[in-house]
Amino acid sequence: MDILTIFLRTVLIYFVVFLMLKLMGKREIGKLSLFDLVISIMIAEIAVFVIEDVNKPLMDGIVPMATLVLIQILLAVLALKSRALRIFFDGKPSLLINKGMIDREEMKKHRYNLDDLMLQLRQNKIMNVADVEFAVLEPSGKLSVVEKEVKETAKVNDGIGGTIRFEGLPLPLIMDGKVQDENLEKIGKTRFWLKNQLQVKGARDFKEVFYCSIDHRGRMFLDLKR
């Protein structure tokens, strides 16, 4: 009997949650802001409690879930009329790369590190930071990227009589002021070579550099700490 009861309660709660999410709109499926995520988690938790405890009246779960849905719908309607309310609940986009330069302070504010940035760029099918004009971190956590209209061309010659002899993804040479020695070894270069390249571009020391990478054509991308 208990198994049949659990089965029937599960089916009922499934359709109740399905209906509630449908009432909340496609916005909840398309993206999850912080507020949307909290509402969704709370509805899921309440649904589990009602299914697990067969002695708990169904209304003890349906009423709180319906209340959350009403709150969400009410706030969504109010947010249509108030941008300040939208920003408060959903947050606002953040510019992580502006005119080709990484905004380190904006990344710090969102506890967003270079590895996170590289991951999301790759998910946008962009392998080199040097190809990015703007990168916007949306309130949903997705990174929207605008590429440079005309990608810079670069000579393979590194300026010191040698050539870069590797192919593949751009290699980070400096991250957060720290030299990536293993990547220098991959391209057959030394810290002395790297320091000379940085000095040509206006950086006196490795610690002044937030991020530096080089691609297989010898094109170097440099972003200084500000």
ChimeraX attribute file (.defattr): number of C-alpha atoms within 10 A of each C-alpha:
attribute: neighborCount
match mode: 1-to-1
recipient: residues
	/A:1	6
	/A:2	8
	/A:3	9
	/A:4	9
	/A:5	12
	/A:6	16
	/A:7	12
	/A:8	13
	/A:9	18
	/A:10	17
	/A:11	12
	/A:12	14
	/A:13	19
	/A:14	14
	/A:15	11
	/A:16	16
	/A:17	19
	/A:18	12
	/A:19	11
	/A:20	18
	/A:21	17
	/A:22	13
	/A:23	14
	/A:24	19
	/A:25	12
	/A:26	10
	/A:27	13
	/A:28	16
	/A:29	11
	/A:30	8
	/A:31	14
	/A:32	17
	/A:33	17
	/A:34	15
	/A:35	13
	/A:36	18
	/A:37	14
	/A:38	13
	/A:39	18
	/A:40	18
	/A:41	11
	/A:42	14
	/A:43	22
	/A:44	13
	/A:45	12
	/A:46	16
	/A:47	22
	/A:48	14
	/A:49	13
	/A:50	21
	/A:51	22
	/A:52	12
	/A:53	12
	/A:54	14
	/A:55	8
	/A:56	12
	/A:57	10
	/A:58	16
	/A:59	11
	/A:60	12
	/A:61	19
	/A:62	19
	/A:63	11
	/A:64	15
	/A:65	23
	/A:66	16
	/A:67	12
	/A:68	19
	/A:69	20
	/A:70	15
	/A:71	14
	/A:72	17
	/A:73	15
	/A:74	11
	/A:75	14
	/A:76	18
	/A:77	11
	/A:78	13
	/A:79	17
	/A:80	10
	/A:81	10
	/A:82	11
	/A:83	10
	/A:84	11
	/A:85	15
	/A:86	16
	/A:87	13
	/A:88	11
	/A:89	16
	/A:90	18
	/A:91	16
	/A:92	13
	/A:93	16
	/A:94	17
	/A:95	19
	/A:96	25
	/A:97	22
	/A:98	14
	/A:99	15
	/A:100	19
	/A:101	18
	/A:102	25
	/A:103	20
	/A:104	20
	/A:105	13
	/A:106	15
	/A:107	19
	/A:108	11
	/A:109	9
	/A:110	11
	/A:111	9
	/A:112	15
	/A:113	13
	/A:114	15
	/A:115	10
	/A:116	11
	/A:117	19
	/A:118	15
	/A:119	14
	/A:120	20
	/A:121	19
	/A:122	12
	/A:123	12
	/A:124	14
	/A:125	10
	/A:126	17
	/A:127	19
	/A:128	20
	/A:129	26
	/A:130	23
	/A:131	18
	/A:132	22
	/A:133	17
	/A:134	19
	/A:135	25
	/A:136	17
	/A:137	22
	/A:138	16
	/A:139	18
	/A:140	17
	/A:141	14
	/A:142	14
	/A:143	20
	/A:144	16
	/A:145	21
	/A:146	16
	/A:147	16
	/A:148	14
	/A:149	9
	/A:150	7
	/A:151	10
	/A:152	9
	/A:153	8
	/A:154	12
	/A:155	10
	/A:156	15
	/A:157	13
	/A:158	16
	/A:159	10
	/A:160	9
	/A:161	6
	/A:162	11
	/A:163	17
	/A:164	18
	/A:165	12
	/A:166	15
	/A:167	11
	/A:168	9
	/A:169	13
	/A:170	22
	/A:171	22
	/A:172	20
	/A:173	22
	/A:174	23
	/A:175	19
	/A:176	17
	/A:177	17
	/A:178	15
	/A:179	19
	/A:180	16
	/A:181	14
	/A:182	12
	/A:183	18
	/A:184	19
	/A:185	11
	/A:186	12
	/A:187	18
	/A:188	13
	/A:189	15
	/A:190	12
	/A:191	15
	/A:192	9
	/A:193	12
	/A:194	16
	/A:195	15
	/A:196	15
	/A:197	17
	/A:198	19
	/A:199	12
	/A:200	9
	/A:201	11
	/A:202	12
	/A:203	18
	/A:204	14
	/A:205	12
	/A:206	21
	/A:207	15
	/A:208	17
	/A:209	21
	/A:210	20
	/A:211	23
	/A:212	26
	/A:213	22
	/A:214	23
	/A:215	22
	/A:216	17
	/A:217	19
	/A:218	20
	/A:219	20
	/A:220	21
	/A:221	19
	/A:222	22
	/A:223	21
	/A:224	19
	/A:225	16
	/A:226	9
